[in-house]
Every structure is written in C-alpha cells, then in structure tokens.
Amino acid sequence: TGAALADTLAAAGVPASLVDAGGRRAVRIADGPALGRERGSLQAPPAPWLAAALLAFRRRRP
C-alpha cells in the first residue's frame, strides 16, 4: 500500500518515496514547497493537497 500511496501522491504532483522507519515502511515527502503549501505560512494561507490525495488513494483501493 505504501507504493500505491506514493504513486497517488506523485500523480498529485508531490514526489514521495518509501523509506524504512524502524522495521516498517513509511512514505516520506521531502518536497519543501509542497509541504509549505500544505501548512501555509504567515505570508500565505494553507493550500491543502494531502487530504485530497489521501481521499483519491482510498477510493482507488478495493
């Protein structure tokens, strides 16, 4: 499922990679601008993309 989630994020324009996190697989997003859009800042409001990508991922799973 990690690879499928990474693919869904990539389709949303956010590069993601799978990493080993203490014996389990995790999806890591190292795209600073994408994370900045998700969180927002004092100068710019957040423009969330993660919730939409997760919803698309859940819909494509059987």
C-alpha positions in Angstrom: 0.0 0.0 0.0 2.9 2.3 0.6 4.0 2.2 -3.1 0.4 2.8 -4.2 0.1 5.9 -1.9 3.5 7.2 -3.2 2.1 6.8 -6.7 -1.1 8.6 -5.8 0.9 11.5 -4.3 3.1 11.6 -7.4 0.0 11.8 -9.6 -1.0 14.8 -7.5 2.4 16.4 -8.3 4.1 15.7 -5.0 7.1 13.4 -5.2 7.1 10.8 -2.4 9.5 8.0 -1.5 9.3 4.8 0.6 11.7 4.6 3.5 12.4 2.1 6.2 11.3 3.6 9.5 12.3 1.2 12.3 11.2 -2.0 10.7 8.2 -0.6 8.9 7.7 1.2 5.6 6.8 4.9 5.6 6.0 7.3 2.8 8.3 10.4 3.0 7.6 13.7 1.3 10.7 15.8 1.0 9.3 18.5 -1.3 9.7 21.7 0.8 7.4 23.8 -1.4 4.7 21.1 -1.3 4.9 20.9 2.5 4.8 24.7 2.7 1.6 24.8 0.6 0.0 22.2 3.0 1.0 24.1 6.1 0.8 27.7 5.0 2.8 30.5 6.5 2.4 33.9 7.9 2.6 35.3 4.4 0.3 32.7 2.6 -2.7 30.7 3.8 -2.5 26.9 3.6 -3.5 25.3 0.3 -4.0 21.7 1.5 -3.4 18.9 -1.0 -2.8 16.0 1.3 -6.4 15.3 2.2 -7.4 15.2 -1.5 -4.6 12.8 -2.3 -5.5 10.5 0.6 -9.1 10.5 -0.5 -8.1 9.6 -4.0 -6.0 6.8 -2.6 -8.8 5.4 -0.5 -11.2 5.5 -3.5 -8.9 3.5 -5.7 -8.3 0.7 -3.2 -10.7 -2.3 -3.4 
